[in-house]
C-alpha cells in the first residue's frame, strides 16, 4: 500500500509516495504553477553511498585530541565510536575551549542549506545550544548577499529592497514600459528558496511581461540568464562593469539636463556630490555613454538611447544578487539607486529599482505579511562575529584587525570550529587557502547527512538525518504557504535528527531543559505553526487552519501583499515617512563614508576597477563567472540524476564562446584545464554563442576533489580559482564567482565521481 507524505525542499513542495519503507515516487504540489524538475531527484538523499552512517573520529585526534597533527585532516582514517562517546567528546571540547580560551574561540560557522525545515535548521539549533552554554563567534550576512544589504542599510535604511519587498513583479508586469535587467532574472535560480517555497511565480510574471510588450534589456555576459521567449535585447557586457554602465546612463541624463531635480531635492541627500561626480568634477572624467562604452565594451549610441528612454518611459532597473558578489560589490547596488533617483522613477508603480529578482524563487512574488515559522536561537551572551566570508582570514590571523560597517574589530583566536549542515569547501573562495586555514583550529566538528569535502576534513563527524527521515515544516517571508514536511522513511544507519543530536550534547553541558523547553519534535513543529497561525488571526484577521488540519492536508495559505510599490509612501511625503539613514532620506552622498575615507568604498556611487577584470587582463586570460546550475542547489544533490544531466565525463561543463575556444584549440566535449595562480581544476568544454567573447561560465557546486599532491581539482569546482578578498572595507562581502583564468586542452583524466568515491573509501571504515 502506498503512503502519501506531504514534504518540501528548497526546490518546492511535493508529495512523497512511500511503499514498504521506500520512496517510489514524487508528485509536485498541486498549487505550484511551475514546479522544479529537481524535486524528482530528492530520493538521492536516501542513497547511502555518500551518507554519513555512524559517528566517527579522526584516528590521530582520537589518540591525541587537541594536540593531534591537524594536517592529518582529510588523510587519516576515521574510527567509528558510539553516540555516547561522540557526544561526550563534543561536549568536552566545548567546555575545554570555553574554559581555557573563552567562548569567542568557538566558531559556530554553520552556514547551512541542509534543509528548508524551520525546526530542524542545523545552524539555528547549533547556535541555540551554544548560546545557552555561554556563546560563540558567529557570522553576519550571507555568501549569497552581503555587500548588498550593507550598502542598502546605509543608503535606504534597511535591506527590504534586496530581500523581496521592492516592487513586486505583478506591478512591474502591469506598469513598467522599460525593464533593464542587470545580471539575470532566471527560472534556473528561481527554482530554490531558503525556507522552501509553495508556488513558483517567476515564469508567469515573465510571460506577462513578454505579453505586454515591455521593452526588456538583458545586461549580462551570458544570454541564458533570461529565457529566450521573453524576447529581450541582449547587451553582452564585460563582467563586473555594470556600475560603469549605470553611471554612464545617469551621467547622460544629467548632462542633458533631464534629471528629476525635484525628486533629488525632496527625497535624497548628498545628490550634489553624486551629480558633481557624474559631471566629472572630481576626476575630470564626465560619466558619458562614450566613457561607459570604453569600460563595458557596449555600444555608446545604444547607451545614449537607453538613457533617454529611462526618463521618457516608466522604467525599472533590476540587479541580481550576483552583481554585489564581486570586488567593490557595494557599487552596482548603490549606482542602481543613483540611476533610478536621477531618472525620478523611485516610488512609482513599475518604476525605480529592485534587487535579486529570480535570485531566489520568492523574490518579487507576493510577500508574507504575517509571522513566518522560525526557531529561536535564544539570547546571545557575547557579541563576537565576523563577516560571513572572512573565515580563512579569521583562522589565519587570530588577533588581526578588520573593519565592518565603519567599525574596527578584531578576529578571535579560534580553537574549535563546529559546522552543522553546510559545506564551506563548496562555497568559500580560494579553496587552497581555506585548506591551509583549516589546519589552524585545534578541533573541527562537522554534523551533516553527507560525507562532503568539509566532513572529510573534520576531527569528529556526526551523522544527521535528511529531511526525509524526520518531521518538520517549511515557510518564510517569500513563500505564500506554510508547508508540512512529514517523515517518509526511517533514518539511514545510525543517523539522528539535528534536534536529537544537539539535545544530547546540551544534556551533557547541563542546558537541555533550556534548549528543549520541554518539547519534543512534534511539540516544536506544532508550536511553530501555531505561533504563525495565532499572529495571523490576532494581527491581520486572517484565518489559517488548525494544526491537525494543516498537517493532514500538508499546507496552509498565508496572508500576503500583492501589487506592492516600493517607497511609494516615502515619495509622496518623505517627512512623514523618513528612512532609517543618516539623513532620513535616500543617501546618494554619504557623510559617514566621507568621514571613514575608504579608498574602496567612497562617499557616493563610483566606478572602481576590480582587482581582476577584462580591462586589466593579460593576453590569453578569460573572465570566469560562476552561476547556480540547473540541476541542484549549491553542492546538494550533486550526484543525483538532475545534476548529472548537466555534466560530461563526471565533471562540470565550462561554457565558452566558439571564437575563444578556437584560438585555444579546444573542441566541444574536450577535457580542459582552468588555472591561475591560486589553483586549477578540470572541466568539460561546451561551446556556445550564448557566452560573450572573453568570458567562461562554470557552475558552482561540484564536490571538491583534489588529485593527490598536485592540488588539481578533478570535478570542476570554480572556487579553487577565486579571490579570497572582501568586497570593500565597508561591506566585507563575498567576492567569489568572478576572476581571471587561463584555459587549455588537458586530454583524458580520471572520472571525478569515481575518484571522489575512491578517496572516501581510503578514510572511511567499511
Secondary structure, 3 states (H helix, E strand, C coil): CCEEEEEEECCEEEEEEEECCEEEEEEECCCCCCCCHHHHHHHHHHCHHHECCCCEEEHHHHHHHHHCCHHHCCCCCEEECCHHHHHHHHHHHHHHHHHHHCHHHEECCCCCCCCCCCCCCHHHHHHHHHHHCCCCEEEECCCCCCHHHHHHHHHCCCCHHHHCCCCCHHHHHHHCCEEEEECCCCCCHHHCCCCCCCCCCHHHHHHHHHHHCCEEEEECCEHHHCCHHHCCEEECCCCCCHHHHHHHHHHHHHHCCCCCHHHHHHHEECHHHHHHHHCCCCCCCCCCHHHHHHHHCCCHHHHHHHHHHHHHCCEEEEECHHHHCCCCCHHHHHHHHHHHHHCCCCCCCCCEEEECECCECCCCCCEECCCCCCCCCCCCCCCEEEECCCHHHHHHCCCCEEEECCEEEECCCCCEEEEECCCHHHHCCCHHHHHHHCCCCCEEEEEECECCHHHHCCCEEEEECCHHHCCEEECCCCCCEEEEECCCCCCCCCCECHHHHHHHHHHHCCCHHHHHCCCCHHHHHHHHHHHHHHHHHHHHCCCCCCHHHHHHHCEEECCEECCCCCCHHHHHCCCCCCCCCCCCCEECECHHHHHHCCCCCCCECCCCCCCCCHHHCCCCCEEEECCCCCCCECCECCCCHHHHCCCECCECEEEECHHHHHHCCCCCCCEEEEEECCEEEEEEEEECCCECCCEEEECCCCCCCEECCCCEECCCCHHHCCCCCCCCCCCCCCCCCEEEEEEEECCCCCCHHHHHHHHHHHHCCC
